[in-house]
Amino acid sequence: MSTLKEKFQEKAEPQAAKIKEMLKESGDLIVGQVNIAQMYGGMRGVRALVTETSSLDPERGIRFRGYPIPELKEKLPKAEGGVEPLPEGLLYLMLIGELPTDEDVKAISQDLAARSDVPDNVFKVLDALPVETHPMTQFSIGVMAMQSDSLFAKAYREGVHKSKLWDSMFEDSMNLIARLPRIAAYIYNRKYRDNKQVEPDKSLDWAANFAHMLGFKDDGFKKLMRLYLTIHADHEGGNVSAHSTHLVGSALSDAYLSFAAGLNGLAGPLHGLANQEVIRWVLNMREELGVKVPSKEQISEYVKKTLNSGKVVPGYGHAVLRQTDPRFTAQMEFAKENLPDDELVNIIWNIYDVVPDILESLGKVKNPWPNVDAHSGALLLHYGMKEYDFYTVLFGVSRALGVLASLCWDRMLGLPIERPKSTTTKWVKHFIEETKGDTELTD
Ligand code: AMX
């Protein structure tokens, strides 16, 4: 059986050649326009990136290589006796563009286990940080501490031909994916469990071993981790973590430098940090109201209070989606199946009944529906992970799968350094004056 790297090469090399041809023939076709509001408005809707691994439909949500989440849950290989997909299978799908077999996935699990040893210096670097440092900061530093191992940086320094750099990018990406759970678990155990570290169990799959190293023995938590690490892996190319990884990688920075940039973006409260913000917000609501299970009326009042104090309702809204996030739905289904009577989960569902109408009534929120972060914290809390500052690290472990698969594609396609044109408000004002002047003239 050929290795994942050989399969990637078999698939991606001819694709890279076809894209070159396509660009020669059709590179000058116009796909869109940009208006002034988009220049100041975070470039919403500007179609200016190519990302192969997944694509986001505003109404139907994420498609990984064309497959929506419910279909993935059905078609991706599972652990023995398991019901949730294995994230290794999604990595295969994103890299190769085809569904893997059970053997393909087993081979990835074994390969990741074989690559998973973390150099001692990384733990020393983490130990040197004040324990109160936010877990995402620690995680990013942990990733950076491994950068000296980069095979890509070494290959570049040794003058490897540009067309062959994808090979060392692939190796770095797989090494990084393999080691992230260990680093994340180390941070968790040092910060929250009196440094009680758990040695990896290399016979387990990637997600189950992560759950094990985090000190969770419950099979339910392993099951949750498999689902969690699958659904958070990718959300096309324009979101902050994917785009920053891609952008930094375009300077031929290696996978460590690029992924650390992505993690730092994920750590923002409008992006991946929203999952910790949701739980913080829900717990604050209970505390302020002095009730364990607030009624829908009480939730409604609290939402209005949040909005009136100039804050966002965390876990709601999206820059692209215009419907309930299928990743929210997948977690809701998991909860209905596994923990339907959980108090906090029921509060999350009541919030879902109340928030969209209120956000809609503001008349400015483009998507009043819940995103992925609205549900995840309640599931984690159910299994005993109460340290919500850590939640975004889980997101980061998962996000590595998508953004690093994309980075491998970037190098295989030989994409150039990213360098869009920026402009000044002075230029914009001048442009408006000229355009209006033209309009008046033609009138
Ligand atoms: N609560 C209150 N106001 C909201 C809101 C929410 N959940 N979502 C959007 N708005 C407001 C915006 O702040 C903006 O207000 P302004 O004009 O006064 O500045 C207005 O509605 C229009 O915004 P938009 O076009 O609908 O959204 P956007 O594309 O600018 O931002 C997002 C998208 C996700 C940042 C925003 O919806 C938000 O802040 N949500 C809460 C934070 C969150 O859950 N983030 C996680 C997103 C998923 C992820 O990346 N993990």
Residues whose N, C-alpha, C, O or C-beta is under 5 A from the ligand:
A	BS01	AMX	P269 L270 H271 G272 A274 K311 V312 V313 P314 G315 Y316 G317 H318 A319 K364 V365 K366 N367 N371 D373
